[in-house]
Amino acid sequence: MHAAVVTSFDDPPQYRDHPDPVARGTDEVVVEVLAAGLHPRVRSQASGSHYTSTDELPLVPGIDGVVRDPKGRIRYAVLDDTLLGTMAERTVIDVRRSVVLPHGIDPVQIAAAMNPVMSSWVALRRRIDFGRRQRVLILGGTGNAGRMAIQVAKRFGAAHVIAAGRDTARLGELRALGADETCTFDELALAADVDIVIDYVWGEPTARAMVDMLTARDNRSAPLTWIEIGSVAGPTAPIPSAALRSTRLQIVGSGIGSVPGRDFVKELPKLVSAVTHGVFDVRARAVPLAEVEHAWTATAGMSDRIVLVP
Ligand SMILES: NC(=O)c1ccc[n+]([C@@H]2O[C@H](COP(=O)([O-])OP(=O)(O)OC[C@H]3O[C@@H](n4cnc5c(N)ncnc54)[C@H](OP(=O)(O)O)[C@@H]3O)[C@@H](O)[C@H]2O)c1
């Protein structure tokens, strides 16, 4: 079969021949891949920089996708960290980590939406005790996951959602998705009195944002839960110790590990149902899998989520 194959962590995957997959165990099946999202997580898998990387090569990237099982049913599936991901004509899934999709869905839309929606959905449902009427700030609100977080927070009953980003043109689109306010990273003191921060940025911008916000907070004893979900601006952030002593700040992370895999799986049916019912505004662009090498570099930083179609 054909697949996107990574042979060096310094180079993009190449479209080439790859051995056919073999299912092992009673819950595994070989499936035909219909669509696989090129999420930031997939880029870090292919560059060996994700915290789950085992440094083994060659590997076929892809952590999820829409697939057709041997009985012809269309499923959304998430994969364990494996050397054979979804960027291939065929792959192996564990049916326990998949959901059968209704007839007539668009595989590209589903493959684009699930990973970014899941990030905030699981964080608010499974990582913290999110109460209705809370005020939420999203750092990195212009990205795919940030745009979904606006919609997820509103759907879960947030009283007020502020989306922060660095690109003012992209920020201008976010009220249409439900953001009550938008701001740049330099204006975060205005968002000081939120209850929850959903952070896709981390790095130096987060450290600066945290100090600006905590300093400007009306009531420093009011709880503030900062959920670290992504790190587009850097893997480490210098947080001053005083930030944790002088305010009621709690920093938690949300991802595989801090949220058990079984909790992700438990959320899948409702999440899939919301996505397939068109609840979320999805930006997807389909690209043939055969063009993976070019797409990998040409689309970095693009606002639409690239979806590879075998
Ligand atoms: N833990 C989880 O469960 C989970 C799930 C999904 C995603 N994630 C992570 O969440 C992050 C965002 O994912 P995504 O799908 O939204 O990615 P994306 O669509 O590529 O968006 C990236 C966003 O980051 C912003 N950005 C990039 N570099 C920046 C910098 N130096 N300073 C400030 N902003 C910067 C971009 O802003 P501009 O608009 O200004 O370019 C864009 O809004 C990634 O790290 C991803 O791995 C985590």
The ligand as an SDF file (V2000), in Angstrom:
LIG
                    3D

 48 52  0  0  0  0  0  0  0  0999 V2000
   -3.5780   18.5840   24.8900 N   0  0  0  0  0  0  0  0  0  0  0  0
   -4.4990   18.3380   23.9710 C   0  0  0  0  0  0  0  0  0  0  0  0
   -5.4340   17.5700   24.2010 O   0  0  0  0  0  0  0  0  0  0  0  0
   -4.4080   19.0440   22.6420 C   0  0  0  0  0  0  0  0  0  0  0  0
   -5.3380   18.7630   21.6260 C   0  0  0  0  0  0  0  0  0  0  0  0
   -5.2750   19.5150   20.4500 C   0  0  0  0  0  0  0  0  0  0  0  0
   -4.2810   20.4730   20.2800 C   0  0  0  0  0  0  0  0  0  0  0  0
   -3.3610   20.6610   21.2750 N   0  0  0  0  0  0  0  0  0  0  0  0
   -2.2830   21.6570   21.1250 C   0  0  0  0  0  0  0  0  0  0  0  0
   -2.8500   22.9510   21.0810 O   0  0  0  0  0  0  0  0  0  0  0  0
   -2.0170   23.8060   20.3310 C   0  0  0  0  0  0  0  0  0  0  0  0
   -2.8400   24.5610   19.2800 C   0  0  0  0  0  0  0  0  0  0  0  0
   -3.3860   23.6280   18.3630 O   0  0  0  0  0  0  0  0  0  0  0  0
   -4.2110   24.1600   17.0950 P   0  0  0  0  0  0  0  0  0  0  0  0
   -4.8580   22.9860   16.4800 O   0  0  0  0  0  0  0  0  0  0  0  0
   -5.0470   25.3320   17.4750 O   0  0  0  0  0  0  0  0  0  0  0  0
   -3.0340   24.7040   16.1640 O   0  0  0  0  0  0  0  0  0  0  0  0
   -3.1590   25.7630   14.9610 P   0  0  0  0  0  0  0  0  0  0  0  0
   -4.4830   25.6670   14.3120 O   0  0  0  0  0  0  0  0  0  0  0  0
   -1.9390   25.5560   14.1420 O   0  0  0  0  0  0  0  0  0  0  0  0
   -3.0830   27.1870   15.6780 O   0  0  0  0  0  0  0  0  0  0  0  0
   -1.9300   27.6270   16.2920 C   0  0  0  0  0  0  0  0  0  0  0  0
   -2.2160   28.9570   16.9600 C   0  0  0  0  0  0  0  0  0  0  0  0
   -1.0740   29.3150   17.7030 O   0  0  0  0  0  0  0  0  0  0  0  0
   -0.7710   30.6800   17.4740 C   0  0  0  0  0  0  0  0  0  0  0  0
    0.6680   30.8590   17.6130 N   0  0  0  0  0  0  0  0  0  0  0  0
    1.6440   30.2110   16.9500 C   0  0  0  0  0  0  0  0  0  0  0  0
    2.8530   30.6270   17.3820 N   0  0  0  0  0  0  0  0  0  0  0  0
    2.6220   31.5560   18.3480 C   0  0  0  0  0  0  0  0  0  0  0  0
    3.4590   32.3540   19.1720 C   0  0  0  0  0  0  0  0  0  0  0  0
    4.8000   32.2780   19.1010 N   0  0  0  0  0  0  0  0  0  0  0  0
    2.8800   33.2100   20.0390 N   0  0  0  0  0  0  0  0  0  0  0  0
    1.5500   33.2980   20.1290 C   0  0  0  0  0  0  0  0  0  0  0  0
    0.6770   32.5660   19.3640 N   0  0  0  0  0  0  0  0  0  0  0  0
    1.2260   31.7080   18.4880 C   0  0  0  0  0  0  0  0  0  0  0  0
   -1.2570   30.9600   16.0710 C   0  0  0  0  0  0  0  0  0  0  0  0
   -1.5620   32.3170   16.0720 O   0  0  0  0  0  0  0  0  0  0  0  0
   -1.6600   33.2850   14.7860 P   0  0  0  0  0  0  0  0  0  0  0  0
   -3.1190   33.2710   14.4120 O   0  0  0  0  0  0  0  0  0  0  0  0
   -1.2010   34.5650   15.3200 O   0  0  0  0  0  0  0  0  0  0  0  0
   -0.7380   32.6910   13.7470 O   0  0  0  0  0  0  0  0  0  0  0  0
   -2.5030   30.0870   15.9940 C   0  0  0  0  0  0  0  0  0  0  0  0
   -3.5910   30.7810   16.5240 O   0  0  0  0  0  0  0  0  0  0  0  0
   -0.9120   22.9270   19.7500 C   0  0  0  0  0  0  0  0  0  0  0  0
    0.2150   23.0180   20.6030 O   0  0  0  0  0  0  0  0  0  0  0  0
   -1.5110   21.5390   19.8310 C   0  0  0  0  0  0  0  0  0  0  0  0
   -0.5370   20.5220   19.8810 O   0  0  0  0  0  0  0  0  0  0  0  0
   -3.4050   19.9830   22.4480 C   0  0  0  0  0  0  0  0  0  0  0  0
  1  2  1  0
  2  3  2  0
  2  4  1  0
  4  5  1  0
  4 48  2  0
  5  6  2  0
  6  7  1  0
  7  8  2  0
  8  9  1  0
  8 48  1  0
  9 10  1  0
  9 46  1  0
 10 11  1  0
 11 12  1  0
 11 44  1  0
 12 13  1  0
 13 14  1  0
 14 15  2  0
 14 16  1  0
 14 17  1  0
 17 18  1  0
 18 19  2  0
 18 20  1  0
 18 21  1  0
 21 22  1  0
 22 23  1  0
 23 24  1  0
 23 42  1  0
 24 25  1  0
 25 26  1  0
 25 36  1  0
 26 27  1  0
 26 35  1  0
 27 28  2  0
 28 29  1  0
 29 30  1  0
 29 35  2  0
 30 31  1  0
 30 32  2  0
 32 33  1  0
 33 34  2  0
 34 35  1  0
 36 37  1  0
 36 42  1  0
 37 38  1  0
 38 39  2  0
 38 40  1  0
 38 41  1  0
 42 43  1  0
 44 45  1  0
 44 46  1  0
 46 47  1  0
M  CHG  2   8   1  16  -1
M  END
$$$$
